[in-house]
Amino acid sequence: MLRLALIGITGRMGRVVAECAAAAPDIELVAGLVSPSRDLAETSRVLPRTVRLTHDLSELVSGVDVVIDFSRPEVTADAALAAADSGVAFVSGTTGLRESEFAAIRQAATSIPVVHATNFSIGIAVLLRIVPELARVLASWDCELMERHHRQKRDAPSGTALTLARVVAAARAANTSFVYGRGPGIATRQPGELGIHAIRAGGEIGRHALLFASDEEGIEITHWAQSRRAYAAGALEAARRLVGRSPGLYQFTDLLYEM
Ligand SMILES: NC(=O)c1ccc[n+]([C@@H]2O[C@H](COP(=O)([O-])OP(=O)(O)OC[C@H]3O[C@@H](n4cnc5c(N)ncnc54)[C@H](OP(=O)(O)O)[C@@H]3O)[C@@H](O)[C@H]2O)c1
C-alpha cells in the first residue's frame, strides 16, 4: 500500500486527487497539508477521518512514501525541500513556478525521486512525444498556441502551453521567439515567432490547441480535459512509478512510456 500525503487537499485538483486515491486499492491517503488561513478541525469535517491534517510540512511528510502537490509555487518549493529532508518521493503538478522554485525542485531531486509535470493527462503526455516530430518536419510552417482555462486560473499562459512551446522551439533548428498575444496595433507575424494566446472564461478545465500553418494548408491539434480526473489519475500513476527509484528529476512522459 502506497502511503500518500497531499498538498492542496482543499483545492480544485486536490479534492479530485483525494477522491481518486480513495477509489484506488493500492493507495492510502494518510495526510494533507492545510493552508494557514484554514482551521484544521473545521477542514477535517469535510474529509475522511483517517486523513491526518496539518499546517506543518515536516509533520506532513513523516511516515509517508510519496507527496502529491497541486498548490502554489511558493508552497511547492518548500514542500520539495521538506520531502527531500525526509527521503520521501515528490510529485508536483503546480504551475507558474519561477526559476528559484525550479531550483528548489532540482535541489530536492539530488536526494529523492521527483517528477514535476505541467500536465498529468495521458493525452498531453502522448502529444509531447509527437510534437517534436511535427515541429521538426514542419519547421518552415508558422506555429501558434491557444489555451483556454476557467476564470480562476492564476497563471497565464498555462504551464502546459509553455511546455508545448518549449518543445516546439527545441525541435526547430532556427531560433524561436515567443510572442504573448498580439496587438493592439501593427502585429504582422515575423519569421521564427511562436504566438501564445491565453483565454480565461467560465469553467473550462483546460484546452490547448497547437496550430501549424503554411500558405496552402494547416494542421491543428486540440487536447481538452473533460474532467480533472484526467490529471489526478496521471499524478497517482506518476506516484506509483516514482516510489523506489533512485534520486533524480523524472519526466512524466518517460515514466509512462519507458520500456
Ligand atoms: N499538472 C497538472 O496536470 C495540473 C492540472 C490542473 C491544475 N494544475 C495546477 O495545480 C495548481 C493548483 O490548481 P487548483 O485548480 O487545484 O488550484 P486551487 O483550487 O486554488 O487550489 C490550491 C490549493 O493550494 C492550497 N494552498 C494555497 N496556499 C497554501 C499554503 N500557503 N499552504 C498550504 N496550502 C496552500 C489551497 O488552500 P486553500 O483552499 O486554503 O486556499 C488549495 O488547497 C495550479 O498551479 C494549477 O495550475 C496542474
The ligand as a Gaussian input file, in Angstrom:
#p B3LYP/6-31G(d) Opt

LIG

0 1
 N       -0.122000      19.428000     -13.736000
 C       -1.426000      19.283000     -13.962000
 O       -1.881000      18.287000     -14.574000
 C       -2.372000      20.323000     -13.425000
 C       -3.754000      20.232000     -13.649000
 C       -4.586000      21.191000     -13.078000
 C       -4.050000      22.218000     -12.317000
 N       -2.696000      22.279000     -12.144000
 C       -2.073000      23.299000     -11.298000
 O       -2.224000      22.875000      -9.941000
 C       -2.238000      24.043000      -9.113000
 C       -3.491000      24.031000      -8.244000
 O       -4.632000      24.162000      -9.082000
 P       -6.109000      24.202000      -8.473000
 O       -7.007000      24.499000      -9.612000
 O       -6.337000      22.987000      -7.638000
 O       -5.987000      25.498000      -7.528000
 P       -6.806000      25.853000      -6.206000
 O       -8.198000      25.320000      -6.306000
 O       -6.610000      27.316000      -5.989000
 O       -6.053000      25.039000      -5.048000
 C       -4.833000      25.473000      -4.485000
 C       -4.596000      24.692000      -3.210000
 O       -3.376000      25.133000      -2.602000
 C       -3.646000      25.461000      -1.237000
 N       -2.728000      26.463000      -0.704000
 C       -2.563000      27.753000      -1.104000
 N       -1.653000      28.375000      -0.335000
 C       -1.253000      27.454000       0.586000
 C       -0.321000      27.499000       1.678000
 N        0.379000      28.604000       1.962000
 N       -0.140000      26.375000       2.422000
 C       -0.832000      25.247000       2.142000
 N       -1.728000      25.140000       1.113000
 C       -1.925000      26.244000       0.356000
 C       -5.076000      25.985000      -1.264000
 O       -5.615000      26.042000       0.036000
 P       -6.953000      26.950000       0.298000
 O       -8.085000      26.130000      -0.245000
 O       -6.985000      27.101000       1.780000
 O       -6.743000      28.238000      -0.436000
 C       -5.718000      24.925000      -2.162000
 O       -5.953000      23.741000      -1.449000
 C       -2.145000      25.245000     -10.058000
 O       -0.803000      25.637000     -10.174000
 C       -2.652000      24.684000     -11.378000
 O       -2.183000      25.380000     -12.500000
 C       -1.870000      21.368000     -12.684000

